[in-house]
């Protein structure tokens, strides 16, 4: 049996592995190992189809020219790339660098504006939303 090394995996991967592993009669760790081996083999396998997938990922080949199976691989690769980028990117910093103000709720539930210069402004006070006025009935 191969030796193992402790490692951390994202919570969503661990949860999916536990769920799918039960269906496949594997533990979560065994399911993650299975997926990793599949991914490694697909990534290392240099076939014409793999080169086409890589060309599509690089924007050198339109998705419409791929087979259904090749498009599935492209979409899986893109999903992983987006998830990885989302975990390591501060979108507020990126937008501030482009001069864009963002808004979000702070820890107190107050809607605040994060300005590109790094300052913070209040957009709306904390608390419940005002009660809307009743609409007049038609014909009134």
N, C-alpha and C positions, 0 to 999 in steps of 0.2 A: 504494500500500500504506500502511496506517495505521502511524503510528509506535508504538513500544512503550516501556513504562517498566518497568525492572526492579522486581520485587516478590518478596516471600517468600510461599510457600504452605506449608501444613501438609504434613508428609512423607506422610501417608496419601493426601492429595489428589494430590500429585505422582506417587506410585506408581500410584494408580488411573488417573490420566491417561495415564501411560506405557503401562500395560497395555491400556486401552480404545483409546488412540490408535493402537496397532499394529493393532488390529482394524478401525479406521475409516480407516486410511491417513493418520493425522495424527501430528505430533510431540506430545510431552507438552504443550508450550506452546500448540500449536494446539488441543488437546483442552480444556485449561483455558479458553482463550478462547471456545471453542464453548459449554462449560457456562455460563460467565459470561454470555454473550449470551442463552442460553436463559433462565437465571434472571432476568436483567434484564427480558426481555420478559414473562415470566410475572408478575413482581412489578409491572410497570407496567401490565399489561393489566387495566383495571377492567371486568370483566364481572359478570354476575349470579353466575356460578360462583365467581369470585374473591371477591366479597363474602360468599358463603356460606362459603368456606374461611376467610376472615378472621373471620367470626362464630363459626365452630367453634373456631378458635384462641383466641378471646377467651372461650370458654366460654358463648357466647350461643346456640349451636345444637348440638344433640346430633349426634355423629358418625353415628348411625343414620339421620339424615335426609339425609345426603350421598350422592351417587352414588359408585360404586367409584372413578372417576377423581378426584373431589374428595377422597375419603379418602386416596388415594395422595399427593396434594399436601399434605394436612394432615400426614400421617406424615413426609413428606420435610422439611417446615418444622420439625416437632418434633425430628426427628433432628439437624438443623443447630443448632437452638437449644440442645439438650442438649449437643452436642459443644462448642459455643462456651462455654457456661456452665462445663462441666467443665474447660476450659483456663484459665479466669480465676478460679475459685472455690477457696478453700482450705477444703475440707470439714472439716478438723480445727479451723480457727478458728470456723467456723459452729457446729459441734457443741459446742465449748468455750463459746461464747457462750450456748448453751442449757443449760449445766451438765452436759454428757455427756462422760464419759471415753472416749477412744479408745485402741486398742492397735495397734501396728505393730512390724515388725522394724526395728532400727536398723542402722547400717552394719556392725556386728560380728555381726549375726544374732541379737541378743538381743531377745526379745519385751519391749517396754516399754509402760507406760501413760502416756498424755499426759493429765494431769489438767486440769480446767477452770481451775484457778488458775495454770496455766502450768508447774507442776512436773512432773517426769518420775520415774516409779517403775519398777523392774524387775519384770516379771511372771514371767519364766522365764529361767534361765541359758542362755548360748550353749552349743552343742554338740549332739551327737546325741540323739535321743529315747531314753528308757529302753527296754530290750528288754522287751516284754510277757511275762508269765508264761505258760507253756503251759497250755492249758485241759485240765481232766481229761476223759478219754474217757468217753462215755456208759456208764453202768452200772458205773463204777469206784468 
